[in-house]
Every structure is written in structure tokens, then in C-alpha cells.
Amino acid sequence: MKAINIIFFLSLPLFTMAQAASGKGLSIGYYGDFFSHPGLKITYEVPLAYRLKTKDKPDQTIQRHKLKLLESSFIWYQHQGNHIGLILLPEYTMRRTNENGSKRDFSFGLGYHRSFLNAKTYVLEDGGTFSLKKWAGQNTLFASFTYGLGKDYRWTQQKPWAWDVSFGLNARTPYNSSVIMGLHANVGLTYFFNL
């Protein structure tokens, strides 16, 4: 039952597709701990709220697009010689895009991390014998804070593409009855299904 609840919670952005505004997007890109744990991140984003903010100046009017998004991410990475990590991560994102297309994102996510050890693991049985344990690893809670910069071509060239580079801080718990902190980087390309 716990697994069903986790999957339902992490899939909420997919269930909101029909109710959301236009501008749903799918992104794919590099994800890792600053190039030492290479991986892949696939994200589906759904806009929750949109606001156009205008500011009048004597010689021009400046426009900023403000978006609040719900994102659902699947992340795979490899820590060479140690483990393979899978992360299911729903994120809440606040995005500000200037009229020239430059954008800034701030995201917070709380999800599920599963590691699989990259070596054979044995378990000592009651009779004193050892048996091979399949899929040995650890389940942890995964929290993520991310700040990103990029360019959105919908506002300047009416093209359904954007790119971004982001950096952040993450934490996993329980990790050997403690908390482990880490840094992450992401370089991605987003395709928007409708303008």
C-alpha cells in the first residue's frame, strides 16, 4: 500500500493535465553531482498559474511572465563502483521569464530515492550460510532545492523550445541512520506541446 501511495503522489502532475493551462512541457537532460555521478533527468511540467507583470518606464514598457509549475521527474544516475540511483521527484517551481526570453527558476522537490548497490551482496542466514541478495540497496526520502537559468524561445521567436542550466542542493534520509547532503547540476532542453 505504501508503494501505491508513493506512485500516486509522484504522478499528480500527470493527473492534472486536463485542468491545467496551456504550456505543458517535457524536458530531458544531463543530471549529476557536478559531472562525477553522470545521469539523466526526464521531467514533465504542468503550469498551475500564470501572471503577466508589466512595468511602465518613460521610454518603454517591460513585461515579465511569472509561472508556477508542478513538475514530475524521473532521474537515473550512476556512482561508478558504488551504486545506481533512481529518483522519483515531484517539484514545485516558480519561474520568471523576461520579455527577451531569459528565465530564472527556483524549485523545491520532495521525493523517493532508491539506490542499488553496484556489487554482489550476500546475506548471512540463520543457519550460518550465505545467500546472494538481489536488488540490494536503500530506500530514502529525497529533498531538493534547485536554482536555474536559461532561455525560453516561446516569448521571442514563437518556437516551442527552451534550455536551462541549474544547480542545487539535495539531501537523503535516512542514510546510515543520518542525513547525506549533496550538490547537483542539470543541463536540459524542454519541448512545449502547445504555445
Backbone hydrogen bonds, N-H to C=O, Kabsch-Sander energy under -0.5 kcal/mol:
donor,donor_aa,acceptor,acceptor_aa,energy
5,N,1,M,-2.2
6,I,2,K,-2.2
7,I,3,A,-2.5
8,F,4,I,-2.3
9,F,5,N,-2.5
10,L,6,I,-2.5
11,S,7,I,-1.1
11,S,8,F,-0.5
12,L,9,F,-1.1
14,L,11,S,-1.3
15,F,11,S,-1.2
16,T,12,L,-1.2
17,M,14,L,-1.0
20,A,16,T,-1.4
21,A,47,P,-0.9
25,G,45,E,-1.8
26,L,191,Y,-2.5
27,S,43,T,-2.9
28,I,189,L,-2.0
29,G,41,K,-1.6
30,Y,187,V,-1.9
31,Y,39,G,-1.5
32,G,185,A,-2.1
34,F,32,G,-1.7
36,S,33,D,-1.3
39,G,31,Y,-0.5
40,L,76,W,-3.0
41,K,29,G,-2.6
42,I,74,F,-2.5
43,T,27,S,-2.4
44,Y,72,S,-2.3
45,E,25,G,-2.9
46,V,70,L,-2.5
48,L,68,K,-3.7
49,A,68,K,-1.6
51,R,66,K,-2.3
53,K,51,R,-0.6
53,K,64,R,-3.2
54,T,52,L,-0.5
55,K,62,I,-2.5
57,K,60,Q,-3.0
62,I,55,K,-3.0
64,R,53,K,-2.7
65,H,97,T,-3.1
66,K,51,R,-3.0
66,K,64,R,-0.6
67,L,65,H,-0.5
67,L,95,R,-2.8
68,K,49,A,-2.3
69,L,93,T,-3.0
70,L,46,V,-2.7
71,E,91,E,-3.0
72,S,44,Y,-2.4
73,S,89,L,-2.4
74,F,42,I,-2.6
75,I,87,I,-2.7
76,W,40,L,-2.6
77,Y,85,G,-2.1
78,Q,38,P,-2.1
79,H,83,H,-2.9
80,Q,78,Q,-0.8
82,N,79,H,-2.6
83,H,79,H,-1.4
84,I,116,F,-2.4
85,G,77,Y,-2.5
86,L,114,R,-2.7
87,I,75,I,-2.6
88,L,112,Y,-2.5
89,L,73,S,-2.6
89,L,87,I,-0.6
91,E,71,E,-2.8
92,Y,108,F,-2.8
93,T,69,L,-2.4
93,T,91,E,-0.5
94,M,106,F,-2.5
95,R,67,L,-3.0
95,R,93,T,-0.5
96,R,104,R,-2.5
97,T,65,H,-2.9
98,N,102,S,-2.9
99,E,63,Q,-0.9
101,G,98,N,-2.0
103,K,150,G,-2.4
104,R,96,R,-2.2
105,D,148,G,-2.5
106,F,94,M,-1.9
107,S,146,T,-2.8
108,F,92,Y,-2.2
109,G,144,S,-2.6
110,L,90,P,-1.3
111,G,142,F,-3.5
112,Y,88,L,-2.5
113,H,140,T,-2.8
114,R,86,L,-3.0
115,S,138,Q,-2.4
116,F,84,I,-2.5
117,L,136,A,-2.8
118,N,82,N,-2.8
121,T,133,K,-0.5
123,V,131,S,-2.9
125,E,123,V,-0.7
125,E,129,T,-3.6
128,G,125,E,-1.7
131,S,123,V,-2.2
133,K,121,T,-3.2
134,K,132,L,-0.6
136,A,133,K,-0.6
138,Q,115,S,-1.1
140,T,113,H,-2.7
141,L,173,T,-3.1
142,F,111,G,-2.5
143,A,171,A,-2.6
144,S,109,G,-2.5
145,F,169,L,-2.8
146,T,107,S,-2.5
147,Y,167,F,-2.9
148,G,105,D,-2.4
149,L,165,V,-2.7
150,G,103,K,-1.8
151,K,163,W,-2.1
152,D,101,G,-3.1
153,Y,151,K,-0.5
153,Y,161,W,-2.4
155,W,152,D,-0.6
157,Q,153,Y,-1.7
158,Q,153,Y,-0.5
159,K,153,Y,-1.7
161,W,159,K,-1.3
162,A,190,T,-1.7
163,W,151,K,-2.2
164,D,188,G,-2.0
165,V,149,L,-3.1
166,S,186,N,-2.9
167,F,147,Y,-2.6
168,G,184,H,-2.3
169,L,145,F,-2.3
170,N,182,G,-3.0
171,A,143,A,-2.3
172,R,180,I,-2.2
173,T,141,L,-1.8
175,Y,178,S,-2.5
176,N,174,P,-0.5
178,S,175,Y,-0.6
180,I,172,R,-2.2
182,G,170,N,-2.5
184,H,168,G,-2.0
185,A,32,G,-3.1
186,N,166,S,-2.4
187,V,30,Y,-1.6
188,G,164,D,-2.4
189,L,28,I,-2.1
190,T,162,A,-3.2
191,Y,26,L,-2.6
192,F,160,P,-2.2
193,F,24,K,-2.6
